[in-house]
Amino acid sequence: MNPLNPKESKDKKVNEALKYADLGWRMLGIVGLSVAGGYFLNQKWPNTRPLFLVLLPMLGLIASMYMLLKAGRVKKKK
């Protein structure tokens, strides 16, 4: 933090907030697309159970959690 330039600190906080808000939208998109893809695949290859509609969103959720954890890691300064 630079005491001579308090705006610099505020801008950094805003950038961090926008970064995490963007991650939320990305997670929503990944899970939404995986649900739509699972629904499409279940319509194309019908089963007795909605196999694709369950598996694809689970994989999408795992992928989005990995993305969230990767973005949340704090890099060590040397």
N, C-alpha and C positions, 0 to 999 in steps of 0.2 A: 504494500500500500504506500502510495506516495502522498505525504502530507501536503505537498505543494500543489497537487492536482487531485482533489477529491472526486472529480468526475471520472477519472480513470478507474477507480475502485467500483463506482456505481455501474459503469459500462460492463465491467467484468462480471458483476453479479447478474446483470440483465442477460448477458450472453450465456451464462451457465443455465439460467432459468429457461431460456429459449431452446437450449440444447436438449434439456430433459423434456420439455413440452413436445419437441419434435420426435423424441423417442416414443412418447405415448401414442402419437399419431401413426408412427411406423408400426408399432405393435398392433394397433387396431387394424391397420391395413393388411398386415401379414395374416392375422387370424381371420379377418373377413374374407380375404381372397382364398384362404385354405378351406373355409366353410363353403364358399361358392364352388370351388373346385371339387370338393368332396360330394356336394349335391349333384354337380354335373356328372361326375364319374358314376355315382349311384344310379342316375337316370340312364346313362349309357350302358352300364353292365349291372342290371338289377340283381340283387341278392336277397336272401330271406331276412338279413339284418343289414342295417345301414353302415356297412364296414368302412367305406371311404369317408363317409360323413363324420365318423368318429376318429379315424386314424389321422387324416390330413390336418384337422385343427389341432390335434395333440402335437403333431410334428411342427406345425406353425407356432404353437405356444412355446415349445422347447427352443425353436430357432429365435423367437423374439426375446425370450429370457436370456439366451446366450448373448444376443446383441446388447441387451440392457446391462448385463454384468460386464461385458467388455467395455462399454462406454463409461461405466461407473468406476472403473479402476483408476486409482490415482497414480500418475507417473511420478517416480522418484526423481528429485532434482539432484544432480551431481555436484 
